Amino acid sequence: MNGKNIVLIGGNSGIGKELAEALKAKGANLFLYSKSGDGTTALDTTEDFSDIPDLPEVIDGLVYAPGTINLKPFHRISTSEFQKELDINFLGAVRVLQACMKSLKKSESASVVLFSTVAVQTGMGFHASIAAAKGAIEGLTRSLAAEWAPNKIRVNAIAPSLTDTPLASALLSSDDKREASNKRHPIGRFGTPADIAKAAEYLLSDDASWMTGQILHVDGGMSNLK
């Protein structure tokens, strides 16, 4: 990663923060953005924009990490809540990708990493809004991978299961909840930010140079094992 220009949206907490620290240690040039602007450049991806401030001329890696967790019965999810999930998880990624496209094309081997969820492949109750929004991300991943392959831009996504981040704090707020979450995963534990950041680091690296259009399931076995 030494000397590579990496743009990271959502780089001030959770998985994004873990990834930023790992990339910095390996010599990457980081361009960090988040809605709060806390230690990063402020960027609200739910609003329309054509340009992102302070982007490098050449982008070697782009990570879009913002996400939501809004678990409710389908009949209690309003259309405005569905729209919010789409704005943050999907349309925000679209806006960022369009703003970064020219700089990605100037790289000799660019890599884009998006985030889905295990709930797209594995039907889970109360996940209708997030599974729908992240399902759109998986379709976008495959389509852009095909469209941008001639430009040597790789596009992949990571589909995690429950990970111990600030976003998931309510789901892991007690010892009982944490133990129940451990038991739901075939491998015996829920995820850590480092588990997911390591996968993103791999996808950004030259080690994954022959990998594009893939949904990488980093989920403790949730998507395929009983």
Summary of the structure (lengths in Angstrom):
residues: 226
radius of gyration: 16.9
end to end distance: 36.7
largest distance: 50.1
contacts: 748
relative contact order: 0.15
helix: 45%
strand: 16%
